[in-house]
């Protein structure tokens, strides 16, 4: 599965997503884009977008896109706060990714 991490997500989370192709907004050259422009750029390039932006769903159209949006609600964007929230996603993502091949 192709996963994109938003600007506020710690890059170290990418190392935890073993078996997936992970990139960051910064690596793609999209840092600083407004949410709407960013979501349009992601379409058809990634399968999942991980963000901590709580306003994204209210401010932007996220339904009907070619990728899923995962909004993490952690106390902070410290890796130690983020990883426990994501552990339950690893296995389902792997099964989903394999089923799509």
MARBA-3410 file (N, C-alpha, C, O; in Angstrom, 1 decimal):
101
0.8,-1.2,0.0,0.0,0.0,0.0,0.9,1.2,0.0,1.9,1.3,0.7 ~ 0.5,2.2,-0.7,1.2,3.5,-0.8,0.6,4.5,0.2,-0.6,4.8,0.1 ~ 1.4,4.9,1.2,1.0,5.7,2.3,1.7,7.0,2.3,2.9,7.1,2.2 ~ 0.9,8.1,2.5,1.5,9.4,2.6,1.3,10.0,4.0,0.2,9.9,4.6 ~ 2.4,10.5,4.6,2.3,11.1,6.0,2.2,12.6,5.8,3.0,13.2,5.1
1.3,13.2,6.5,1.1,14.7,6.5,2.3,15.3,7.2,3.1,14.7,7.9 ~ 2.4,16.6,7.1,3.5,17.4,7.6,3.7,17.2,9.1,4.9,17.2,9.6 ~ 2.7,17.1,9.9,2.8,17.1,11.3,3.0,15.6,11.9,3.2,15.5,13.1 ~ 2.9,14.6,11.0,3.1,13.3,11.4,4.6,13.0,11.5,5.4,13.3,10.6 ~ 5.1,12.4,12.6,6.6,12.2,12.7,7.0,11.2,11.6,6.4,10.2,11.4
8.1,11.5,10.9,8.6,10.7,9.8,8.9,9.3,10.3,8.9,8.3,9.5 ~ 9.3,9.2,11.6,9.7,7.9,12.1,8.5,6.9,12.0,8.7,5.7,12.1 ~ 7.3,7.4,11.9,6.2,6.5,11.8,6.3,5.6,10.5,5.8,4.5,10.5 ~ 6.9,6.2,9.5,7.1,5.4,8.2,7.9,4.2,8.4,7.6,3.2,7.7 ~ 8.8,4.2,9.3,9.6,2.9,9.6,8.8,1.9,10.2,9.1,0.7,10.2
7.7,2.2,10.9,6.8,1.3,11.5,5.9,0.6,10.5,5.3,-0.5,10.8 ~ 5.7,1.2,9.4,4.8,0.6,8.4,5.5,-0.3,7.4,5.6,-0.1,6.2 ~ 6.0,-1.4,8.0,6.8,-2.3,7.2,5.9,-3.0,6.2,4.8,-3.4,6.5 ~ 6.5,-3.1,5.0,5.7,-3.7,3.9,4.9,-2.8,3.1,4.2,-3.2,2.1 ~ 5.0,-1.5,3.4,4.2,-0.5,2.7,5.2,0.6,2.1,6.3,0.7,2.7
4.9,1.2,1.0,5.7,2.3,0.5,5.2,3.6,1.1,4.1,4.0,0.9 ~ 6.1,4.2,1.9,5.7,5.4,2.7,6.5,6.6,2.2,7.7,6.5,2.0 ~ 5.8,7.7,2.0,6.4,8.9,1.7,5.8,10.0,2.6,4.9,9.8,3.4 ~ 6.4,11.2,2.5,5.9,12.3,3.3,5.5,13.5,2.4,6.0,13.5,1.2 ~ 4.7,14.4,2.9,4.3,15.5,2.2,5.6,16.3,1.8,5.7,16.8,0.6
6.5,16.4,2.7,7.8,17.1,2.4,8.6,16.5,1.3,9.1,17.2,0.4 ~ 8.7,15.2,1.3,9.5,14.4,0.3,8.9,14.6,-1.1,9.6,14.6,-2.1 ~ 7.6,14.7,-1.1,6.9,14.8,-2.4,6.9,16.3,-2.9,6.5,16.5,-4.0 ~ 7.4,17.2,-2.1,7.5,18.6,-2.5,6.2,19.4,-2.3,6.0,20.4,-3.0 ~ 5.3,18.9,-1.5,4.0,19.4,-1.3,3.9,20.2,0.1,2.8,20.6,0.4
5.0,20.4,0.8,4.9,21.2,2.0,4.4,22.5,1.8,4.7,23.2,0.8 ~ 3.5,22.9,2.7,2.9,24.3,2.6,1.7,24.4,1.7,1.0,25.4,1.7 ~ 1.3,23.3,1.0,0.1,23.4,0.1,-1.1,23.5,1.0,-1.2,22.9,2.1 ~ -2.2,24.2,0.6,-3.4,24.2,1.3,-4.0,22.8,1.3,-3.7,22.0,0.4 ~ -4.9,22.5,2.2,-5.5,21.1,2.3,-6.2,20.7,1.0,-6.0,19.6,0.6
-6.9,21.6,0.4,-7.6,21.2,-0.8,-6.7,20.9,-2.0,-6.9,19.9,-2.7 ~ -5.7,21.7,-2.1,-4.7,21.4,-3.2,-3.9,20.1,-2.9,-3.6,19.4,-3.8 ~ -3.6,19.9,-1.6,-2.9,18.7,-1.2,-3.7,17.5,-1.5,-3.2,16.5,-2.1 ~ -5.0,17.5,-1.1,-5.8,16.3,-1.4,-5.9,16.0,-2.9,-5.9,14.9,-3.3 ~ -6.0,17.1,-3.7,-6.1,16.9,-5.1,-4.8,16.3,-5.7,-4.8,15.4,-6.6
-3.6,16.7,-5.1,-2.3,16.1,-5.5,-2.2,14.7,-5.2,-1.6,13.9,-5.9 ~ -2.7,14.3,-4.0,-2.6,12.9,-3.5,-3.4,11.9,-4.4,-3.0,10.8,-4.6 ~ -4.6,12.4,-4.9,-5.5,11.5,-5.7,-4.7,10.6,-6.7,-3.9,11.1,-7.5 ~ -5.0,9.3,-6.7,-4.5,8.3,-7.6,-3.0,8.0,-7.4,-2.4,7.2,-8.1 ~ -2.3,8.7,-6.5,-0.9,8.4,-6.2,-0.7,7.6,-5.0,0.3,6.9,-4.9
-1.6,7.8,-4.0,-1.5,7.1,-2.7,-2.8,6.4,-2.4,-3.8,6.7,-2.9 ~ -2.6,5.4,-1.5,-3.8,4.6,-1.1,-4.3,5.1,0.3,-5.5,5.0,0.6 ~ -3.5,5.7,1.0,-3.8,6.2,2.4,-3.1,7.5,2.7,-1.9,7.6,2.3 ~ -3.7,8.4,3.4,-3.1,9.6,3.8,-3.3,9.7,5.3,-4.5,9.7,5.8 ~ -2.2,9.8,6.1,-2.3,9.9,7.5,-2.1,11.3,8.0,-1.1,11.9,7.6
-3.0,11.9,8.7,-2.9,13.3,9.2,-3.3,13.4,10.6,-3.9,12.5,11.2 ~ -2.9,14.6,11.2,-3.4,14.9,12.6,-4.3,16.2,12.5,-4.6,16.7,13.5 ~ -4.5,16.6,11.3,-5.3,17.9,11.1,-6.8,17.6,11.3,-7.5,17.0,10.5 ~ -7.3,18.0,12.5,-8.6,17.8,12.9,-9.7,18.5,12.1,-10.8,18.2,12.1 ~ -9.2,19.6,11.4,-10.2,20.3,10.6,-10.3,19.8,9.2,-11.2,20.3,8.4
-9.5,18.9,8.7,-9.5,18.4,7.4,-10.9,17.9,6.9,-11.4,18.3,5.9 ~ -11.5,17.1,7.7,-12.8,16.5,7.3,-13.9,17.5,7.2,-14.8,17.4,6.4 ~ -13.8,18.5,8.1,-14.9,19.6,8.1,-14.6,20.6,7.0,-15.6,21.1,6.4 ~ -13.4,20.8,6.6,-13.1,21.9,5.7,-13.0,21.4,4.2,-13.1,22.2,3.3 ~ -12.7,20.1,4.0,-12.4,19.6,2.7,-13.3,18.4,2.4,-13.8,17.7,3.3
-13.5,18.1,1.1,-14.2,17.0,0.7,-13.3,15.8,0.6,-12.4,15.8,-0.2 ~ -13.4,14.9,1.6,-12.5,13.7,1.6,-13.2,12.4,1.1,-12.6,11.4,0.8 ~ -14.5,12.5,1.0,-15.3,11.3,0.5,-15.2,11.3,-1.0,-15.0,12.3,-1.7 ~ -15.2,10.1,-1.6,-15.2,9.9,-3.0,-13.8,10.0,-3.6,-13.7,10.1,-4.9 ~ -12.8,10.0,-2.8,-11.5,10.1,-3.4,-10.9,8.7,-3.5,-11.4,7.7,-3.0
-9.8,8.6,-4.3,-9.2,7.3,-4.6,-8.3,6.8,-3.4,-7.6,5.8,-3.6 ~ -8.3,7.5,-2.3,-7.5,7.1,-1.2,-8.3,7.3,0.1,-9.2,8.1,0.2 ~ -7.8,6.7,1.2,-8.4,6.8,2.5,-7.7,7.9,3.3,-6.5,8.0,3.2 ~ -8.4,8.6,4.2,-7.8,9.5,5.1,-7.9,9.0,6.5,-9.0,8.7,6.9 ~ -6.8,8.9,7.1,-6.8,8.4,8.5,-6.4,9.6,9.4,-5.3,10.2,9.3
-7.3,10.0,10.3,-7.0,11.1,11.2,-6.6,10.6,12.5,-7.4,10.0,13.2 ~ -5.4,10.8,12.9,-4.9,10.4,14.2,-5.2,11.5,15.3,-5.0,12.7,15.0 ~ -5.7,11.1,16.4,-6.0,12.0,17.5,-5.1,11.7,18.7,-5.5,11.0,19.7 ~ -3.9,12.1,18.6,-2.9,11.8,19.7,-2.7,13.1,20.5,-3.1,14.2,20.1 ~ -2.2,12.9,21.7,-1.9,14.1,22.6,-1.0,15.0,22.0,-1.1,16.2,22.1
0.0,14.5,21.2,1.0,15.4,20.5,1.4,14.6,19.3,1.0,13.5,19.0 ~ 2.3,15.2,18.5,2.8,14.5,17.3,4.2,13.8,17.7,4.9,13.5,16.8 ~ 4.4,13.7,18.9,5.6,12.9,19.4,5.4,11.4,19.0,4.3,10.9,19.1 ~ 6.4,10.8,18.5,6.3,9.4,18.0,5.8,8.5,19.1,5.0,7.5,18.7 ~ 6.1,8.7,20.3,5.6,7.9,21.4,4.1,8.0,21.6,3.5,7.1,22.2
3.5,9.1,21.2,2.1,9.3,21.3,1.4,8.8,20.1,0.2,8.3,20.2 ~ 2.0,8.7,19.0,1.4,8.3,17.7,1.4,6.8,17.5,0.4,6.3,17.1 ~ 2.5,6.2,17.8,2.6,4.7,17.5,1.5,3.9,18.2,0.9,3.0,17.5 ~ 1.2,4.1,19.4,0.2,3.3,20.1,-1.2,3.4,19.4,-2.0,2.4,19.4 ~ -1.5,4.5,18.7,-2.8,4.7,18.0,-2.8,3.9,16.7,-3.9,3.5,16.3
-1.6,3.7,16.2,-1.6,3.0,14.8,-1.4,1.5,14.9,-1.6,0.9,13.9 ~ -1.0,1.0,16.0,-0.7,-0.5,16.0,-1.8,-1.3,15.5,-1.6,-2.3,14.9 ~ -3.1,-1.0,15.8,-4.2,-1.7,15.3,-4.4,-1.7,13.8,-5.1,-2.5,13.3 ~ -3.8,-0.7,13.1,-3.9,-0.6,11.7,-3.0,-1.5,10.9,-3.3,-1.9,9.8 ~ -1.9,-1.9,11.5,-0.8,-2.6,10.7,-1.4,-3.9,10.0,-1.2,-4.0,8.8
-2.0,-4.8,10.8,-2.5,-6.0,10.1,-3.6,-5.8,9.1,-3.5,-6.4,8.0 ~ -4.6,-5.0,9.4,-5.6,-4.8,8.4,-5.0,-4.2,7.1,-5.4,-4.5,6.0 ~ -4.1,-3.3,7.2,-3.5,-2.6,6.0,-2.7,-3.7,5.2,-2.8,-3.7,4.0 ~ -2.0,-4.6,5.9,-1.3,-5.6,5.2,-2.2,-6.5,4.4,-2.0,-6.8,3.3 ~ -3.3,-7.0,5.1,-4.3,-7.8,4.4,-4.9,-7.1,3.2,-5.1,-7.7,2.2
-5.3,-5.8,3.4,-5.9,-5.0,2.4,-4.9,-4.9,1.2,-5.3,-5.1,0.0 ~ -3.7,-4.6,1.5,-2.7,-4.4,0.5,-2.5,-5.7,-0.3,-2.4,-5.6,-1.5 ~ -2.4,-6.8,0.3,-2.2,-8.1,-0.3,-3.4,-8.5,-1.2,-3.3,-9.0,-2.3 ~ -4.6,-8.1,-0.7,-5.8,-8.5,-1.4,-5.9,-7.7,-2.7,-6.6,-8.1,-3.7 ~ -5.3,-6.5,-2.8,-5.4,-5.6,-4.0,-4.4,-6.1,-5.0,-4.5,-5.6,-6.2
-3.4,-6.9,-4.7,-2.4,-7.3,-5.7,-3.0,-8.2,-6.7,-2.2,-8.6,-7.6
END
